[in-house]
Amino acid sequence: MKGWYLVTCRPRQEERAATNLLNQGIEVFYPKLTTEKLIKGRRTVKQSALFPSYLFICLESQNGNFSAVKNTRGVIGFVTYGARYQVVPDCLIEQLKCERIESAESTIPKAGDTVSVNNNAFNNVSAIYKEPDGDMRSILLINLLNQKIEVSVDNKDIKQ
């Protein structure tokens, strides 16, 4: 009977451990979190581990090659509860696989969000975010003389 087990990895080596385990024919689940941020005015999308330093692996409970897993590069060992390896319920793994994980820390506004512009031309002016204009700029709607005017602004000048 197969079961899911929790494995600890060396810091920032989850990807390496997952690749090495997959090369050995061991089923690995490595949930990732996708975040979108503004770094130096440029939009970047970054994937990071949802559970840093942890992987889920599927092994036979009786005939599984547990020693091969412990000796894999990037792996520290199994999470144990007393003398027994910690078994993760199948329903938890299925739930993690089915759910789409959204970033709670997205620093990039979405269309329709109210933002503040802080640059030489528009200091502390309220605007509505419309869409990105390349990697470094965004198009905003600013209310001037009772009309919505489209303005392209550097991303670093936009505050939420």
C-alpha positions, 0 to 999 in steps of 0.5 A: 500500500502506497502512502505519502510521506513528508521529507525535509530538505536542505535550505533552498534545495527543494528543486534539487531534491525533487529532481534527484528523487524523480530520477530515482523513479519516486513520485514527488509532490512539490507545491509552489507559490507564484508571486508577482512583484515590482522589483526596481520598477520591473514586473517579475514573476517568481515561483517559490516553495509553498512549504520551504524545505519540505517535499511530499513523496509517495512510497510503498509502506512495506517495500519502499526504498526509504534509505535511498530517499534519505541518501538523496542529494538535497534531502535531510531526512523524513519527518518523524513522529516518535520512531515512525515516519510521518504519513500525510493523508491522501486527502490533503495531497489531493486538496493541495493538488486541486486548489489553485494557490494565489499569491496573497502578497501581490504588489502589482495592482489589478485593473480598476484598483485605485492607486496614488501617483508620486512623481514630478508631474502628478504629486499625490494624485489619485488614479485608476490602474488600467493596464501594464505598458511594457515592463517598466511602465503602466497606463493609469486613468487620471481625472483631469477637468472632469475627464478620465485621461490615460497617462503612462507612468513609471511603475516605481512612481505608483503606490497602492 
